Amino acid sequence: MADPSLYTYPSPLEGYEGLEPLPTEVVTSGPDAKSYVNHPVSQKSPAYTDFTSPLSNGTRGGFDVHIYCLQTDASEFAFATALHERIRREFPELRIYRVWDKPIGPHPVGMFEVNVFTPEVGQ
């Protein structure tokens, strides 16, 4: 595992210094009850379309997600295969690789990989 003391990152609040404090008001009913009220902003954050540094916005994508399954369990492998198909049908813009029915490389069990290119929609 990488040693976090070897890296430095900007403050997560960089660019938000000196602003008014956020409200402490909470939603009182419905599915959002007990969550904070966040007032709308005039424009969406660029983080909706591009990963923030140091994450890559290149051709390999910002994240690759590995969905693991026990390939020796028929029902689990069938579910993973169905999930793979669902992702391909519902999110055709994502890069997705084959379902492996055995351990491959550093992956200890069957799996498939999905690459995510933007934070919001994976394009």
C-alpha positions in Angstrom: 0.0 0.0 0.0 1.2 3.5 -0.8 2.5 5.7 2.0 0.1 8.7 2.2 2.9 10.8 3.9 4.7 10.7 0.5 2.0 12.8 -1.2 0.7 16.3 -0.7 -2.7 17.5 -1.9 -4.3 20.9 -2.0 -6.9 21.7 0.6 -10.3 20.3 -0.4 -11.6 23.9 0.3 -9.2 25.5 -2.1 -11.2 28.2 -4.0 -13.9 28.3 -1.4 -12.0 30.4 1.2 -13.7 33.4 2.8 -17.3 32.4 1.9 -20.3 32.7 4.3 -20.7 29.6 6.5 -23.0 26.9 5.1 -26.5 26.8 6.6 -27.2 24.3 9.4 -30.9 24.0 8.4 -32.1 20.5 7.9 -34.9 19.0 5.9 -37.7 18.0 8.3 -39.8 15.5 6.3 -39.8 13.2 3.4 -37.0 11.0 2.0 -34.4 13.7 2.6 -35.4 14.3 6.3 -32.4 15.0 8.6 -30.1 15.9 5.7 -28.7 19.4 5.3 -30.4 21.9 3.1 -28.0 22.9 0.3 -29.0 26.0 -1.6 -28.5 25.9 -5.4 -25.5 27.5 -7.0 -25.4 29.6 -10.1 -23.4 27.1 -12.1 -22.4 23.4 -11.7 -19.0 22.5 -10.5 -16.5 21.5 -13.2 -16.1 18.3 -11.2 -19.3 17.1 -12.8 -17.5 16.8 -16.2 -13.8 16.4 -15.3 -12.1 14.7 -12.5 -10.1 17.0 -10.2 -6.3 16.8 -10.1 -4.5 14.5 -9.6 -7.0 12.1 -11.2 -6.6 11.4 -14.9 -9.0 12.8 -17.5 -7.1 10.9 -20.2 -8.1 8.0 -22.4 -7.7 5.4 -19.6 -10.3 7.2 -17.5 -10.3 8.4 -14.0 -11.3 5.1 -12.4 -11.6 1.5 -13.3 -14.1 -0.5 -11.4 -13.7 -4.2 -10.9 -16.8 -6.2 -10.1 -15.8 -9.5 -8.5 -17.8 -12.7 -8.4 -17.1 -16.2 -7.2 -16.9 -18.0 -10.5 -17.3 -21.4 -8.7 -20.8 -20.3 -7.5 -23.2 -20.8 -10.5 -25.8 -18.3 -9.3 -23.3 -15.6 -8.4 -21.5 -16.0 -11.7 -24.9 -15.8 -13.5 -25.8 -12.7 -11.6 -22.4 -11.0 -12.5 -22.9 -11.9 -16.1 -26.4 -10.4 -16.1 -25.1 -7.3 -14.4 -22.4 -7.1 -17.1 -25.0 -7.2 -19.8 -27.2 -4.6 -17.9 -24.3 -2.2 -17.7 -23.5 -2.6 -21.4 -27.1 -1.9 -22.3 -27.9 0.9 -19.9 -24.5 2.7 -20.1 -23.1 2.1 -23.6 -20.7 5.0 -23.2 -18.7 3.2 -20.6 -15.7 1.1 -21.6 -16.4 -2.5 -20.3 -14.3 -5.6 -20.6 -15.2 -9.3 -20.7 -16.4 -11.3 -17.7 -13.5 -13.5 -16.5 -14.6 -17.0 -15.3 -11.3 -17.5 -13.4 -8.8 -15.5 -11.5 -6.7 -13.3 -13.8 -3.6 -11.2 -13.0 -3.9 -9.8 -9.5 -7.6 -10.5 -9.3 -8.2 -13.5 -7.0 -11.6 -14.5 -8.4 -13.8 -14.0 -11.5 -14.5 -10.4 -12.4 -15.1 -7.8 -15.1 -13.8 -4.2 -15.4 -15.7 -1.0 -16.2 -13.8 2.3 -16.9 -15.3 5.6 -15.8 -14.3 8.7 -17.8 -16.2 11.5 -16.1 -17.6 11.9 -12.6 -21.2 12.3 -13.6 -21.9 10.1 -16.6 -18.8 8.0 -17.4 -18.3 9.4 -20.9 
